[in-house]
Amino acid sequence: MRILRAATITATVTALAAVASGCGGGTSPGGGSDDAPGTLTYWASNQGPNVEADKKILGPELKKFERRTGIKVRLEVVPWPELLNRILTATTSGQGPDVLNIGNTWSASLQATGALLPWDKKNFDAIGGRGRFLAPALDATGAAGKDPAAVPLYSLAYALYYNKQMFKDAGISEPPATWDELVADGKRIAKGGKWGLGAEGGQLTNNIHQAFVLGKQHGADFFDGSGKPAFTSDGAVAAVKQYIDFMAKDKIIAPGNAEYGQNQSLRDFATGRTAMVLWQAAATTFAADGMKPDEWGVAPVPVPSGTPGTGRQTNSMLAGINIAVFKNTHNLHGAREFVKFMTSDAEQRLLNKTYGSIPPVTAAQRDPAFDRQDTRVLRDTLTRSATPLPQVAEESQFETSVGTAIKDLFADAAAGHPVTTASVTARLAKAEQQMAQ
């Protein structure tokens, strides 16, 4: 899960594209000089409970790679609140790593800078071929019609996690399959200091993910066919209002959730304060908060009616982490070898099993670890009913502008101010104006 600062909107890809050729510290105009074959620098995203946990997980694997290839990897785990700004700064300063993790929703934005190595047939062949990867995961690697800017590394999707005891206490026998059922269940639970649904109202990316899925269910994409923002379309407005209404109208989300942005809703869930959360691969976080696996259940995210994957029944954005190479790396051969290692069947099984994500490498999914109840729901969602966020150059600004609009609407709801179709439209119109600046 990613948390972005509002300042990211100021770093536009248009300004970066003109200077991206200086990234990675290389000088070869063709990209990749192989001047430093013995070393690599790797910026890893924070996937575990904290940065130190990631170092412990990745450290032995990097040593394994060094023993096999003789290439030493200097690791830096970058927290999510810093990662996008660090990458954007690297494209202008020339002080970037050789290999890095990116959120898959940023693929087209970073692709537009020209900073990343394109994964053409030659580069894919060097890591075993494009056909090894799950097709939906490849859809989130850059703009359509262009060579991907990155390679899928960890795949994720949203699921509905529910507290079994809280459901039992409320007399609810099974998890909701539709939004009407979720609201009804939430209202049965929301009493005596307990709440039906948790949210991270202050986390811009989570706001975008939920609104995007609801938008797809309302027939909206937030961008029109030409790639221009369409934030005030009827479907987009209805989607955002539906999400805010879980707090403002339905009263199943606690008002305090408007300020959540650091996974507090997961702690509320683990401590029995909130009965449901919409999240990506939450099992390891629940365990860290002292929750036993048999105390929670998992189900597909609800849809308006029927089942996920039918018609417009998208029920998750296609989430995940991609691995990319700065085009002007001093060690192009080593960088490709490292990507090959990280996406090998064995490493995919090990790392995705550890992090609770799903391997985007098809062969690795055969491991029994990805056929547990929770991972099976995530896996099936990825292959049947998840849709990538718009692969447009302005995607990172979209996350910030619309994510902030939703954050402000949650603040209105928490303060008891009415949230109407008109007020939602006004907030989204402001976000559209910001995108145009």
C-alpha positions as CSV (number, residue, x, y, z in Angstrom):
1,M,0.0,0.0,0.0
2,R,1.3,3.4,-0.9
3,I,1.0,6.7,0.8
4,L,1.9,9.8,-1.2
5,R,2.5,13.4,-0.1
6,A,0.4,16.1,-1.7
7,A,3.6,17.7,-2.9
8,T,3.9,15.1,-5.7
9,I,1.5,17.1,-7.8
10,T,4.2,19.7,-8.3
11,A,6.5,17.2,-10.0
12,T,5.0,16.9,-13.4
13,V,6.2,14.5,-16.0
14,T,6.2,17.2,-18.7
15,A,9.0,19.1,-16.9
16,L,10.9,15.9,-16.3
17,A,10.9,14.5,-19.8
18,A,13.3,17.1,-21.1
19,V,16.0,16.2,-18.6
20,A,15.5,12.5,-18.0
21,S,18.5,11.5,-20.1
22,G,20.7,12.4,-17.2
23,C,19.2,9.8,-14.9
24,G,21.0,6.8,-13.4
25,G,24.5,8.5,-13.6
26,G,25.2,7.0,-17.0
27,T,26.4,8.8,-20.1
28,S,25.8,6.4,-23.0
29,P,23.2,7.8,-25.3
30,G,21.9,4.3,-26.1
31,G,21.3,3.6,-22.5
32,G,23.5,1.3,-20.3
33,S,27.3,1.6,-20.4
34,D,28.4,-1.5,-18.4
35,D,31.2,0.7,-16.9
36,A,30.7,-0.8,-13.4
37,P,30.0,-4.5,-13.9
38,G,30.7,-5.5,-10.3
39,T,28.1,-3.4,-8.5
40,L,24.4,-2.5,-8.6
41,T,22.3,-0.1,-6.5
42,Y,18.8,-1.2,-5.8
43,W,16.0,0.9,-4.4
44,A,13.4,-1.5,-3.0
45,S,9.9,-0.4,-1.9
46,N,8.9,-1.0,1.7
47,Q,6.7,-4.1,1.4
48,G,7.0,-5.5,4.9
49,P,5.8,-4.2,8.3
50,N,8.8,-1.8,8.3
51,V,12.1,-1.0,6.5
52,E,14.2,-3.2,8.8
53,A,12.0,-6.2,8.1
54,D,12.5,-5.7,4.3
55,K,16.3,-5.5,4.8
56,K,16.2,-8.9,6.7
57,I,14.0,-10.4,4.0
58,L,16.0,-9.1,1.0
59,G,19.5,-9.3,2.4
60,P,20.0,-13.0,2.1
61,E,18.5,-13.0,-1.4
62,L,20.9,-10.3,-2.6
63,K,23.8,-12.3,-1.1
64,K,22.6,-15.3,-3.1
65,F,22.6,-13.2,-6.3
66,E,26.1,-12.0,-5.5
67,R,27.4,-15.6,-5.0
68,R,25.9,-16.6,-8.3
69,T,27.0,-13.7,-10.4
70,G,29.8,-11.9,-8.6
71,I,27.7,-8.7,-8.6
72,K,27.4,-6.9,-5.3
73,V,24.0,-5.2,-4.7
74,R,23.8,-2.1,-2.5
75,L,20.3,-2.1,-1.1
76,E,18.2,0.9,0.1
77,V,14.7,0.3,1.2
78,V,12.7,3.5,0.5
79,P,9.5,4.1,2.5
80,W,6.4,4.6,0.3
81,P,5.8,8.2,1.4
82,E,9.2,9.1,-0.1
83,L,9.5,6.8,-3.0
84,L,7.8,8.6,-5.9
85,N,9.5,12.0,-5.0
86,R,12.8,10.2,-4.7
87,I,12.4,8.7,-8.2
88,L,11.3,12.0,-9.8
89,T,14.2,13.7,-8.2
90,A,16.6,11.1,-9.5
91,T,15.4,11.7,-13.1
92,T,16.5,15.3,-12.9
93,S,19.7,15.0,-10.7
94,G,21.3,12.0,-12.3
95,Q,21.8,10.4,-8.9
96,G,19.5,7.4,-9.3
97,P,19.9,3.7,-8.7
98,D,20.5,1.0,-11.3
99,V,17.4,-0.9,-10.4
100,L,14.3,0.2,-8.5
101,N,10.8,-0.7,-7.5
102,I,7.9,1.4,-8.7
103,G,4.2,1.2,-7.9
104,N,2.6,-0.3,-11.0
105,T,0.2,2.7,-11.2
106,W,3.1,5.0,-11.9
107,S,4.4,3.0,-14.9
108,A,3.0,5.3,-17.6
109,S,3.9,8.5,-15.7
110,L,7.6,7.4,-15.3
111,Q,7.6,6.0,-18.8
112,A,6.8,9.4,-20.2
113,T,10.0,10.8,-18.7
114,G,12.1,8.6,-20.9
115,A,14.1,7.7,-17.8
116,L,13.4,3.9,-17.6
117,L,14.7,1.1,-19.8
118,P,12.1,0.0,-22.3
119,W,11.4,-3.7,-22.0
120,D,11.4,-4.7,-25.7
121,K,11.6,-8.2,-27.0
122,K,15.4,-8.4,-26.6
123,N,15.2,-7.3,-22.9
124,F,12.3,-9.6,-22.1
125,D,14.1,-12.5,-23.8
126,A,17.0,-11.9,-21.5
127,I,14.9,-12.6,-18.5
128,G,13.1,-15.7,-19.9
129,G,10.4,-14.1,-22.1
130,R,7.3,-12.0,-21.8
131,G,5.1,-15.1,-21.8
132,R,6.2,-16.0,-18.3
133,F,4.1,-13.2,-16.8
134,L,0.4,-12.9,-16.0
135,A,-1.2,-10.9,-18.8
136,P,-3.2,-8.6,-16.5
137,A,0.0,-7.7,-14.6
138,L,1.6,-6.7,-17.9
139,D,-1.3,-4.3,-18.5
140,A,0.0,-2.2,-15.7
141,T,3.6,-1.7,-17.0
142,G,3.1,1.4,-19.2
143,A,1.0,3.0,-21.9
144,A,-0.7,0.8,-24.5
145,G,1.2,0.4,-27.7
146,K,4.6,1.1,-26.1
147,D,7.3,-1.3,-24.8
148,P,6.7,-1.7,-21.0
149,A,8.7,0.6,-18.7
150,A,9.0,-2.1,-16.1
151,V,8.5,-5.8,-15.3
152,P,5.9,-7.1,-12.8
153,L,7.4,-8.2,-9.5
154,Y,4.7,-8.5,-6.8
155,S,1.0,-8.6,-7.8
156,L,-1.8,-7.4,-5.4
157,A,-5.5,-7.0,-5.4
158,Y,-8.1,-5.8,-2.9
159,A,-10.2,-8.2,-0.8
160,L,-12.8,-7.7,1.9
161,Y,-11.5,-8.8,5.2
162,Y,-14.0,-9.4,8.0
163,N,-13.9,-10.1,11.7
164,K,-15.5,-13.5,12.3
165,Q,-16.4,-12.9,15.9
166,M,-18.0,-9.5,15.2
167,F,-20.0,-11.0,12.5
168,K,-21.1,-13.8,14.8
169,D,-22.0,-11.4,17.6
170,A,-24.2,-9.4,15.1
171,G,-25.9,-12.6,13.8
172,I,-24.4,-12.4,10.4
173,S,-23.6,-15.8,8.9
174,E,-21.6,-14.9,5.7
175,P,-19.7,-11.9,4.3
176,P,-21.6,-9.5,2.0
177,A,-21.4,-10.0,-1.7
178,T,-23.0,-6.7,-2.7
179,W,-22.7,-3.1,-1.5
180,D,-26.3,-3.1,-0.2
181,E,-25.5,-6.1,1.9
182,L,-22.3,-4.5,3.1
183,V,-24.2,-1.4,4.2
184,A,-26.9,-3.5,5.9
185,D,-24.3,-5.6,7.7
186,G,-22.3,-2.5,8.7
187,K,-25.4,-0.9,10.2
188,R,-26.1,-4.0,12.3
189,I,-22.5,-3.9,13.7
190,A,-22.1,-0.1,14.1
191,K,-23.1,0.5,17.7
192,G,-21.5,0.6,21.1
193,G,-18.2,2.0,19.9
194,K,-17.9,-0.6,17.2
195,W,-18.0,0.2,13.4
196,G,-18.9,-1.7,10.3
197,L,-16.2,-0.6,7.9
198,G,-12.7,0.9,8.2
199,A,-11.2,3.5,5.8
200,E,-8.0,5.5,5.4
201,G,-9.6,8.8,4.6
202,G,-6.3,10.6,4.7
203,Q,-4.4,8.3,2.4
204,L,-4.6,9.6,-1.1
205,T,-3.8,6.4,-3.0
206,N,-6.3,4.3,-1.0
207,N,-8.9,6.9,-1.8
208,I,-8.1,6.7,-5.5
209,H,-8.2,2.9,-5.5
210,Q,-11.7,2.7,-3.9
211,A,-13.1,5.5,-6.1
212,F,-11.7,4.0,-9.3
213,V,-13.3,0.6,-8.6
214,L,-16.6,2.2,-7.8
215,G,-16.3,4.3,-10.8
216,K,-15.8,1.3,-13.1
217,Q,-19.0,-0.2,-11.5
218,H,-20.8,3.1,-12.4
219,G,-19.4,3.0,-16.0
220,A,-16.8,5.7,-15.4
221,D,-13.0,5.7,-16.1
222,F,-12.0,9.2,-14.7
223,F,-10.3,9.8,-18.1
224,D,-12.0,10.0,-21.5
225,G,-11.0,8.1,-24.6
226,S,-8.4,10.8,-25.5
227,G,-6.8,10.7,-22.1
228,K,-8.3,13.9,-20.7
229,P,-9.6,14.1,-17.2
230,A,-13.3,13.4,-16.8
231,F,-13.6,13.7,-13.1
232,T,-17.0,15.3,-13.1
233,S,-18.8,12.7,-15.2
234,D,-22.0,11.3,-13.7
235,G,-20.3,8.0,-13.0
236,A,-17.3,9.4,-11.4
237,V,-19.3,11.7,-9.1
238,A,-21.6,8.8,-8.2
239,A,-18.7,6.7,-7.3
240,V,-17.0,9.2,-5.0
241,K,-20.3,10.0,-3.3
242,Q,-21.0,6.3,-2.7
243,Y,-17.7,5.9,-1.0
244,I,-18.0,9.1,1.2
245,D,-21.6,8.1,2.0
246,F,-20.4,5.1,3.9
247,M,-19.4,7.7,6.5
248,A,-21.7,10.6,5.8
249,K,-25.0,8.8,5.2
250,D,-24.8,5.2,6.1
251,K,-22.7,5.8,9.3
252,I,-20.8,2.6,9.1
253,I,-17.3,4.3,9.0
254,A,-16.2,6.1,12.2
255,P,-15.7,9.8,11.7
256,G,-12.1,9.5,13.0
257,N,-11.2,7.5,9.9
258,A,-11.2,10.7,7.9
259,E,-7.8,11.4,9.4
260,Y,-6.4,7.9,9.0
261,G,-3.4,7.5,6.6
262,Q,-0.9,5.1,8.3
263,N,-2.9,1.9,8.3
264,Q,-4.8,2.7,11.5
265,S,-7.9,1.0,10.1
266,L,-6.0,-2.3,10.1
267,R,-5.2,-1.9,13.8
268,D,-8.8,-1.1,14.5
269,F,-9.8,-4.3,12.7
270,A,-7.3,-6.4,14.6
271,T,-8.4,-5.0,18.0
272,G,-12.1,-5.6,17.3
273,R,-13.2,-2.0,16.8
274,T,-14.0,-2.4,13.1
275,A,-15.6,-5.4,11.5
276,M,-14.5,-5.0,7.8
277,V,-11.7,-3.5,5.8
278,L,-11.0,-3.3,2.1
279,W,-7.3,-4.0,1.7
280,Q,-4.5,-5.6,-0.2
281,A,-2.8,-8.7,1.3
282,A,-3.4,-7.8,4.9
283,A,-2.5,-11.2,6.6
284,T,1.0,-10.3,7.7
285,T,-0.2,-7.0,9.2
286,F,-2.9,-8.7,11.1
287,A,-0.4,-11.2,12.5
288,A,1.9,-8.4,13.5
289,D,-1.0,-6.8,15.4
290,G,-1.6,-10.1,17.3
291,M,-4.6,-11.4,15.3
292,K,-4.8,-15.1,14.7
293,P,-5.5,-16.4,11.2
294,D,-8.7,-18.1,12.3
295,E,-10.1,-14.9,13.7
296,W,-10.6,-13.2,10.3
297,G,-12.1,-14.3,7.0
298,V,-11.7,-13.0,3.4
299,A,-14.0,-12.6,0.5
300,P,-14.1,-10.7,-2.8
301,V,-14.8,-7.0,-2.7
302,P,-18.5,-6.5,-3.2
303,V,-20.2,-5.5,-6.5
304,P,-23.5,-3.8,-7.1
305,S,-25.1,-7.2,-7.9
306,G,-24.2,-10.6,-9.2
307,T,-20.6,-11.8,-9.0
308,P,-17.2,-10.1,-9.7
309,G,-15.9,-10.4,-13.2
310,T,-19.3,-10.3,-15.0
311,G,-20.1,-7.3,-17.2
312,R,-18.8,-4.2,-15.5
313,Q,-18.2,-6.1,-12.3
314,T,-14.6,-4.9,-11.6
315,N,-14.0,-5.2,-7.9
316,S,-10.4,-4.2,-7.5
317,M,-7.8,-2.0,-9.1
318,L,-4.9,-4.1,-10.4
319,A,-2.3,-3.4,-7.7
320,G,1.3,-4.4,-7.5
321,I,5.0,-3.5,-7.6
322,N,7.0,-3.5,-10.8
323,I,10.8,-3.6,-11.1
324,A,12.5,-1.2,-13.4
325,V,15.9,-0.2,-14.7
326,F,17.2,3.3,-15.1
327,K,18.1,3.5,-18.8
328,N,21.5,5.0,-18.3
329,T,22.7,2.5,-15.7
330,H,26.5,1.9,-15.6
331,N,25.7,-1.9,-15.4
332,L,23.0,-2.7,-17.9
333,H,24.0,-6.4,-18.1
334,G,24.0,-6.8,-14.3
335,A,20.7,-4.9,-14.0
336,R,19.0,-7.3,-16.4
337,E,20.6,-10.3,-14.6
338,F,19.2,-8.9,-11.3
339,V,15.7,-8.5,-12.8
340,K,16.0,-12.1,-14.2
341,F,16.9,-13.3,-10.7
342,M,14.1,-11.4,-8.9
343,T,11.5,-12.7,-11.4
344,S,12.8,-16.3,-11.4
345,D,10.3,-18.9,-10.4
346,A,12.1,-19.7,-7.2
347,E,12.5,-16.0,-6.0
348,Q,8.9,-15.3,-7.0
349,R,7.6,-18.1,-4.8
350,L,9.8,-17.1,-1.9
351,L,9.3,-13.3,-2.0
352,N,5.6,-13.3,-2.7
353,K,5.0,-16.0,-0.1
354,T,6.9,-13.9,2.4
355,Y,5.1,-10.6,1.6
356,G,1.6,-12.2,1.2
357,S,1.4,-11.0,-2.4
358,I,0.7,-13.0,-5.6
359,P,3.4,-13.9,-8.1
360,P,2.9,-12.3,-11.5
361,V,5.0,-15.1,-12.9
362,T,2.5,-17.8,-13.8
363,A,4.6,-20.8,-12.9
364,A,5.3,-19.6,-9.4
365,Q,1.5,-19.4,-8.6
366,R,1.4,-23.2,-8.5
367,D,3.0,-23.2,-5.0
368,P,0.3,-24.3,-2.5
369,A,1.0,-21.1,-0.5
370,F,-1.0,-19.3,-3.1
371,D,-4.0,-21.6,-2.8
372,R,-4.9,-20.7,0.8
373,Q,-8.3,-19.0,1.3
374,D,-6.9,-15.5,1.4
375,T,-4.4,-15.8,-1.4
376,R,-6.9,-17.7,-3.5
377,V,-9.3,-14.7,-3.3
378,L,-6.5,-12.3,-4.3
379,R,-5.3,-14.6,-7.1
380,D,-8.7,-15.1,-8.6
381,T,-9.4,-11.3,-8.4
382,L,-6.2,-10.6,-10.2
383,T,-7.1,-12.9,-13.1
384,R,-10.8,-12.3,-13.3
385,S,-12.0,-9.0,-12.1
386,A,-9.1,-6.5,-11.4
387,T,-8.5,-3.6,-13.8
388,P,-5.3,-1.4,-14.0
389,L,-5.6,2.3,-13.1
390,P,-5.5,4.5,-16.2
391,Q,-2.1,4.1,-17.9
392,V,-1.7,7.8,-18.7
393,A,1.3,10.1,-18.1
394,E,-0.8,12.2,-15.7
395,E,-1.6,9.2,-13.4
396,S,0.5,10.4,-10.5
397,Q,-1.2,13.8,-10.5
398,F,-4.6,12.1,-10.8
399,E,-3.8,10.2,-7.5
400,T,-2.9,13.4,-5.8
401,S,-5.6,15.7,-7.1
402,V,-8.6,13.4,-6.8
403,G,-7.2,11.6,-3.7
404,T,-7.1,15.0,-2.0
405,A,-10.6,15.9,-3.1
406,I,-11.8,12.6,-1.5
407,K,-9.8,13.4,1.6
408,D,-11.4,16.8,1.9
409,L,-14.9,15.2,1.4
410,F,-14.2,12.8,4.2
411,A,-13.2,15.7,6.4
412,D,-16.5,17.4,5.6
413,A,-18.4,14.2,6.5
414,A,-16.5,13.8,9.8
415,A,-17.4,17.4,10.7
416,G,-21.1,16.8,10.1
417,H,-21.2,18.9,6.9
418,P,-23.7,17.7,4.3
419,V,-22.1,15.8,1.4
420,T,-24.3,16.3,-1.7
421,T,-23.9,15.5,-5.4
422,A,-23.2,19.2,-5.9
423,S,-20.5,19.3,-3.2
424,V,-18.8,16.2,-4.7
425,T,-19.0,17.7,-8.2
426,A,-17.4,20.9,-6.9
427,R,-14.5,19.1,-5.3
428,L,-13.9,17.0,-8.4
429,A,-14.1,20.1,-10.7
430,K,-11.4,21.7,-8.6
431,A,-9.2,18.6,-9.0
432,E,-9.8,18.7,-12.8
433,Q,-8.6,22.4,-12.8
434,Q,-5.5,21.4,-10.9
435,M,-4.7,18.8,-13.5
436,A,-5.0,21.5,-16.2
437,Q,-2.4,23.8,-14.6
